[in-house]
Amino acid sequence: MFRKLAVLIFIILLGNAGVAFTDDSHSWDALKGRLVADGFNREYVDTVFSASSLEYDSAMMARKMRALLKRRFEPPAKKVAREKEFDERYIGPIMLAGGYSYLREHYGLLQEIDKQYGVAPSVLVALLLVETKLGFTLGEAPAFNNLANMAASPDPLKFFNELGYERLEEKDMVWLKKRTQKKADWAYKELSALLKFSSENSMVPTEIPGSPYGAFGICQFMPSTAVHYAVDGDGDGVIDLFTRDDALFSMASFLKRHGWKNSLSKKKKLKVIYRYNHSMVYARTIYEVARNLEKIRSTFGPD
């Protein structure tokens, strides 16, 4: 049902916002056909991909594969050194002062969320601090563009010259082809979720700013995460993860549904936080920021 409504909603919202109804590249054809085959309305798909801001650029996938190749060839000792305990940038006085100020300002709302979901205020503020500097760094490129470009680039030969390697051994090429296809399939899943989420919440999908890999909102949810865990925190009938209440409630919803309880041991808390971002350095950083914020709060309030 949402796909039928999405066509009308999208066209009305878009108005004259820089859309040229021509497809200037065949690079999108396979991707568009896949979306239609999976049930999205053809008119809606054509409208989305007609946005003037959308241009095919294989550099999106090249950037990701270049980083993965670099790690593949990294010496074991360097890999161990990279896995530090936690990111100390977020434990410094300036970052913690900003986090504590935010916690104080919104403590009533954070307590309300804690009562409903059982997630302490310090944990939500720690996540918000690390993810988007409390909502000040949201990403510049449209999330849709980034995901569409990755989904449309399953063949590494499209961008091999951009990787910085004159040649690779056969085993490395086999690995590269498999990883590129896997990442393209992942991007397609997230792209589909972004279309679903945006249509259900009256958003123009091509105008949602996001990270280089498609996370968006104050809470930096991936689209599939938003579809499954985002909630309408302020009760206005739509979910807008660029608003404070919806983002905070949605973060708490995610943690609770992954087993979070404030009484958990450190080890179990880290396992839940890891589900938010699959990095143990990240999980330990969130834990340390929350622990420090709680120490400050217990000393200076609010109670």
Number of C-alpha atoms within 10 A of each C-alpha: 6 14 19 14 14 25 20 14 19 19 16 12 12 18 9 9 11 11 17 14 13 12 16 13 9 9 16 20 13 12 18 19 13 13 18 16 11 10 9 21 18 17 14 22 19 18 19 23 24 19 20 16 14 17 18 18 17 22 19 20 28 22 14 16 22 18 11 14 17 11 13 13 10 11 10 11 8 10 13 9 9 10 12 13 13 18 18 11 12 19 19 11 10 11 18 20 14 14 26 24 14 16 23 15 12 14 18 13 16 24 15 15 23 18 11 13 20 18 24 19 24 26 25 23 26 27 27 23 25 20 21 17 18 20 18 11 15 21 20 11 18 22 26 30 27 27 27 26 25 28 27 23 27 21 17 21 12 13 17 18 12 17 19 10 10 8 11 10 8 9 8 14 14 11 13 21 16 15 18 21 18 14 19 22 17 14 25 21 16 25 27 18 19 28 23 20 22 21 22 18 15 17 21 19 21 22 16 22 21 25 20 18 21 25 27 25 26 28 29 26 25 21 26 18 18 27 18 13 18 25 24 17 21 15 10 9 10 15 25 24 24 17 15 19 20 23 28 26 27 26 28 26 22 24 22 18 11 14 13 21 16 14 10 12 9 11 9 14 19 21 17 20 25 17 14 19 13 11 14 18 18 22 23 22 24 29 21 19 27 25 16 18 24 19 13 16 16 11 10 11 13 12 7
